[in-house]
């Protein structure tokens, strides 16, 4: 009993440890990267249960800030191959199980 | 009343004659009467107009017949026209008889005509109140146009067309922003793995950071330094290329001189017998050194094309700044190194092995050491402030071998009569007094300490470097040794005036040469009190130098601008070449042979250095026997010199009577030779 409880605690712990936003791949300039990352985190936390709304929020904010035709994908299990404008791609993990991919391509 | 019959066919009445007028008037009245009815039947009073003609009854009863015609009474009846065909006037028969009495233009329009239709349409419009739109727009427009009646009298329509610029088509296509592809998979295990990795990385970096926190600041400062240097690298790299180009350009300009320097051998020397010539090559001058004269020359031993020039002034009254310049034969137009000194340079010497160390003696008594490798303009050592510096001009400096502590050192002689050794210890010059020049006898005893003997020249023996010679202002040459600090070993009464140069022979251990202002050049054997050879050149001799390739060749320069080259092996009494190498009134002060190439450089009082090539006659080497190798060269030279000396000694000996055993042996050897 104690072990399972501990196990659960460990799981919870490691989830907490690994829930920080982590950039997997990006070629954005420093400023842009930081801003985008924060935006993604905000959106995902706000719409924790609804990926679509989170993606919508991110996409619209990015369009406003950095110019039109951004694309956003949020999910837990997907593969992708995208063409993006150079220096306009961000691929990050968040919340231990969520992956967010943001890129610009007109 | 008589009845008047009037037949009216035309509307216009004929010209009334009197009667008709009269009757007309009556008729009028009657008409009036009858018109207004029979009512006026009563008033039958005849009213006569005042201008009516009074006619008799007979006349009144006359019947006048009027005939009315259909012709126009006003139309001309006898119109005549000239006929060109017949050449006369011909009457025209038919004349227009139409006479228009009244004209009125009607406003009736035919229904079927255009105008009629238009009007009808208008009418219909007006009738309908203008609400119905006719499909026939042309009609409407035409109607509308009709409305715009312009003022026919004052209205003036004028139109013009402005110049329009020609329209052009310009199109542009911008480059689209660059694109790249990216692919990845987002799985739970990928995410997990990545997080784990990240955590590990962070732990590692934390450990490192604790250790290296202190070094961060140093790194930052280093980075700044590196950045600054890299900025300068571009310019310095360019400097190298520019230097090479400068040399190439100079080579191109002085191409013929360079060719002469390398390959030209004066063929006419064969016909000249013993005599030789000096071929002028480059002239080295520096415009900032115009007012200075050359006081010292020295070739660099390692780099045979590099030589140092010291600039200053020999005159006591004309002392200013000085310069130390380094020229290379590869670039005759500009010096390689330039150093400005506070006072005139009097002498210089380049270290034999470390060719970047240059010792310089100045007019104000300072000695300085320059390091050519350093980029600075300042000497690395300077004796300005140190004690023990010379109180008078330094006349000669010579590098010595490194002392026991492997410190570099050099010895200087100056006008205050002292020989001082300077040692380069770390950052300063340490002086050691070696010897003081003896005062001559003519000076009274109480002034001996005050008035020094001016030492003018100094030379160290090539092999026995403790042995040296010092020439003085009074014309004496003192031979001394570094080991004896109290007195000199030998004294030679060389000249009557200032000894300007004294030099050991590079090959023969006993021979040295001296020259002075008393027009003499003398060659000595150190064992003998009197000179072996004496030459008189017509003016003050300022410098003399031995040739490095032969023990019997030497050259001297005089104040009349001439260079004298002697080869004792060929001609014992005369110069092989006496050539004026500079313009009038320029004095030559220094001469140096290049250690490798057959050229000499001479410095004059204008600050110019002229290089001259020795013709083959001046460079003759003794005929070597077959099988003799090069290392034996110096010995051959020595032998050659010895031959000469002994021949002279023999002639001397013949006049003087020495009876020592050593002399006897000499004589015997001489007899063997001859």
Interface residues (C-beta under 8 A of the other chain):
Chain A: X17 X18 X22 X24 X25 X27 X75 X76 X77 X78 X79 X80 X81 X82 X83 X84 X85 X86 X89 X91 X93 X96 X97 X98 X99 X101 X103 X105 X106
Chain B: X176 X177 X178 X179 X180 X181 X182 X183 X184 X185 X186 X187 X188 X190 X191 X192 X194 X195 X196 X198 X199
